[in-house]
Amino acid sequence: MTVIATTTKKNPENFYATGKRKTSVARVWIKPGKGSFTVNGQQFDNYFARMTSKMIINYPLVFTKTKDSLDIS
């Protein structure tokens, strides 16, 4: 898996990352905000049904205490 992360020149607080594996591509924007988490246009809780998936994905944000201060889309 290859991951490339950059910041934007206009606003260095915004981060953009791309992850690739075989033919799949995942893109994410992380910016300061109120804790909004969107996946493919859906809210996080609606997109991920299993509690274990939610816990694994949220763990880095909870550990760094940034869950309520970053918008992820």
C-alpha positions as CSV (number, residue, x, y, z in Angstrom):
1,M,0.0,0.0,0.0
2,T,1.3,3.4,-0.9
3,V,0.2,6.5,1.0
4,I,1.0,10.1,0.0
5,A,0.1,13.0,2.2
6,T,0.5,16.7,1.5
7,T,-0.8,20.1,2.7
8,T,-2.4,22.8,0.5
9,K,-0.4,25.9,-0.3
10,K,-3.4,28.2,0.4
11,N,-4.2,26.7,3.8
12,P,-1.4,24.7,5.4
13,E,-3.8,23.4,8.1
14,N,-5.6,21.3,5.5
15,F,-4.2,17.9,4.7
16,Y,-4.8,15.7,1.7
17,A,-3.8,12.0,1.5
18,T,-4.1,9.4,-1.1
19,G,-3.7,5.6,-0.5
20,K,-3.3,3.1,-3.3
21,R,-3.4,-0.7,-3.4
22,K,-3.6,-2.7,-6.7
23,T,-6.4,-0.8,-8.6
24,S,-8.1,0.8,-5.6
25,V,-7.6,4.4,-4.6
26,A,-8.6,6.1,-1.3
27,R,-8.5,9.8,-0.8
28,V,-9.1,11.8,2.3
29,W,-9.2,15.5,3.3
30,I,-8.5,16.4,6.9
31,K,-9.1,20.0,8.1
32,P,-9.8,21.9,11.3
33,G,-13.5,21.8,12.1
34,K,-16.2,20.4,14.5
35,G,-15.6,16.7,14.1
36,S,-17.6,15.9,10.9
37,F,-16.7,12.5,9.4
38,T,-18.0,11.8,5.9
39,V,-17.4,8.6,3.8
40,N,-18.6,8.6,0.2
41,G,-21.1,11.3,1.0
42,Q,-22.6,9.5,4.0
43,Q,-22.2,10.2,7.7
44,F,-19.6,8.0,9.4
45,D,-22.3,6.2,11.6
46,N,-24.4,5.4,8.6
47,Y,-21.6,4.1,6.4
48,F,-20.0,1.8,9.0
49,A,-22.5,-0.6,10.6
50,R,-20.2,-2.6,12.9
51,M,-19.1,-1.2,16.2
52,T,-15.7,-2.8,15.9
53,S,-15.1,-1.0,12.5
54,K,-16.0,2.3,14.1
55,M,-13.7,1.7,17.1
56,I,-10.7,0.8,14.9
57,I,-11.2,3.8,12.6
58,N,-11.8,6.3,15.5
59,Y,-9.0,5.0,17.7
60,P,-6.2,7.3,16.3
61,L,-8.5,10.4,16.6
62,V,-9.5,9.5,20.2
63,F,-5.9,8.7,21.2
64,T,-4.7,12.1,19.9
65,K,-7.7,13.9,21.3
66,T,-8.6,15.4,17.9
67,K,-11.9,13.6,17.2
68,D,-14.0,16.7,17.9
69,S,-11.6,19.2,16.2
70,L,-11.1,17.8,12.7
71,D,-13.4,17.4,9.8
72,I,-12.7,14.3,7.7
73,S,-14.1,13.7,4.2
